[in-house]
Amino acid sequence: MGLEEEKKQESEHESIKVLIADDDAPTRILLRAAVSRWGYVVVEAADGEEAWEIIQKPDVPQMLIVDWLMPKLDGIDLCRRVKKEIKHYPYIILLTQLSGTTNIVKGLEAGADEFLSKPFNMAELQSRLSVGARIIHYKAKLAETNERFKSYYNQANELSSEIKGISNKVDAIISECSTMGDNPKNQHQIAKLNELHEDFKKIIEGIDKLSIEHQQESDDS
């Protein structure tokens, strides 16, 4: 990786907070030094309970590096609690000396996104963090896009209501003109108003259709 690429990655990671939760102080120091050097904001916890207290604060870390075996609250139970109770679910990398498919499945089912065995390779950890960072940025962009579409949706509904009001007024005018006799001029104006009324109906139907489609997509997501 070139110097420019590294600087670009570091700038992208600057806003991402990573919580390191491990009861082994030397491991935390090693992780803090590496993760900070890669451009992330680092906070630390010496056990699962301290990690849980940090996660409950308003500025929730977007990524967690969590040791499986910790006092008070282990990594698996921490993952389960986060998955169950935290609205903005963070990206979790679970570290452990335990091996075997059963343990990997147990960790992933608890809510971990990645699983690294101790002693872990720093290059592999950096790669997993980069994947997590890309997912976090993608989710942020997706949320931004959803908010923008929600704004468009609300504006479309407001516009639809206004057009329906105008359409009702046109309908009332048509009814009044219909009582004014068979004057050719009146009939011509009524025909024009009917055309306008039909155009309004098509616009309203189109907006309503888009609103329904948007609502269905929102429900699906």
N, C-alpha and C positions, 0 to 999 in steps of 0.2 A: 504494500500500500504506500503510495507516494505521500509527500509532506502535505500537499494541498488537499488530498483526500482525507488525511487524518484531521487537518484543521476543520474541514467541512463537517466531519462526523462529530468532532468535539463541540462545534457550535450548535449542532442539532441536538446534542445530548445535554447541553447546559441547563435547559429548563426541566429536565427529567430528574426527579428525586428517587434515589434508591435506598431502601432500608436494608441494612445488613443485620441480621439477627443470629447471633452465635454466642454460646456461653464460653467458648474458648477464646481468650483475649488475643493470643498471637495470631490466630486465624482472622479475627476481626481487623487487627492492625494490617495484616497482609492484604486483605480484601479492600479495606478502606484506601490504602495507598494505590492499589491498582485501579479500582473503580473511579477514584477521584482523578487519576491521571488520564483516564479515558474520557473525561469531560462531564461526568455525572455529578449531581449534588448528592452527598452521602450523609445519611443519619444512621446511628447505631443503636442496637439493643442487646443487652447481655443475656436475656432470656425471653421466653415466649410471652410472658405477661407484660414485660416492658414494651415489647414489639406491638402487642395488642393495644396498649395505651397510646402509642404513637399513631397507629393506624386509625384510631377513632377520632383523632384531631381533624379540624377542617381541611388542612393542607395534606391530604393523604398521599403517601409515596406512590408513584405510578408503578414501581417495580420493587419486588422483595427478593432478597437472597436469604433463604431461611435454612438453618440447620435442622435436621430431623430430630436429633436427640438433644433436647434442652430441658432444664429444670422448670418447674411450675406449669409451663404449657409447652408441649413439644410441637415440632414443626407441622406434623400431620393435623393435630387438633387446631392449631393456628390457621392452617389452610381451610379447614372445614368452617371455622368461625368466620373467617373473612368471606368465604363463598356464600355463607348464609346471611350475613348481617351487613356487609358493606355494599353500598349502592354502586359506587364507581370502582368496579372490581380491578385490582392491580394485577400485573403480570408477575407470576411467582416462579422462582427457580429454587428447587428444593435440593439441598446438599446432604449427603449421608454416606456413612461407611457401610451401610447395609446394601446388599446386592441381591440379585435374583429378580426374575420376572414378577413374582408375587408382590414384592416390595415396590417395584416400579409402578405396577398397576394400582396398588394401594395409594401411592403418592399422587398419581394422576387423578384417581377417582376422588381424592380428598380436595382437589382443586388446584394442584400444582400444574404449571404449564410446561415446565422443563424439569429434568431430573439429572443431577450430576453426582457421580460417585467421588468420595474423598479417597485419596488425595486427588484433587481436580487439576486439570490442565488450564492455565491462565488464558491461553489462546482460545481454548474451547469456551471458557466462561465469557470472554470478550465477545465471541461470535454469538453466543446465546443472548447476551445483553443487547447486541445490535439488532437481533431479530425482534426482541421485545420492544426496543425503541421504535422500530419501523411499524410494528403493530399499534403501538400507542399513538404515533403520529397519524396513522391511517384512521384510527378510531376518532381522533380529534377532528380530522377533516370531515369524516362521515357525520359526526355530530353537528359540525358547522353547516354542512350541506343540508342536513335534516331541518335545522333551525331556519335556514333560508327558505326551504320549500314550505315549511310551516307558515312563514310570513306570507309567501305567495298564496298559499291556500286560504289564509284569513282575508287577504286582500281580494282574492277572487270571490269569496263568499260575500264580502261587502259590496263588490261591484255587481254581483248577481242580484242582491237585494235591491240595489238602486235601479237596475234595469227592469226588474219585476215591477217596481213602483211606476216607472215610466210607461211600461207596457200596459199596466192597469189603467193609467190615465188615457192612453191611446184607445184602449178598448171602450172606455166611457165616452170618448169623443165620437167613436164610430157609432155607438148606440144612439147618441144624440142626433148625429147626421142622418141616421136611418129614418128618423121621424120627420125629416124636412122635405119629404116628397121625392119625386122621381126626376128632379132637375138633372140634366146631363152633367152639369158642372159639379153638382153635389155627388153624383154617382162616381165621377172621376176622382174626386177628393177621397171618397170612401174607399175606392179601389187602392189608392196610394197608401192610405192609412192601414188598410188590410195587409198590404205588402210589408209595410213597416212593422206591423204587429207580428207577422210571421218571421221577419228577420230577428226581432227581439226574442221570440220563442226559441229560434235556433241557437242564438247566442247563449241564452239561459240554459238550454239543454246541454250545450257544449261545456259550459262552466261547471254545471252540476256533474257531468260525467267525469271531468278532470278531478273534481273534488272527491267523488266516490273512489276513483282509482287511487288517488293520493292516500285517502283514509285506509284503503285496503292494504297498500304497501306499508303504511305506518304500523298497522296491526300485525302484519307478517313479520316486520323487523323487530 
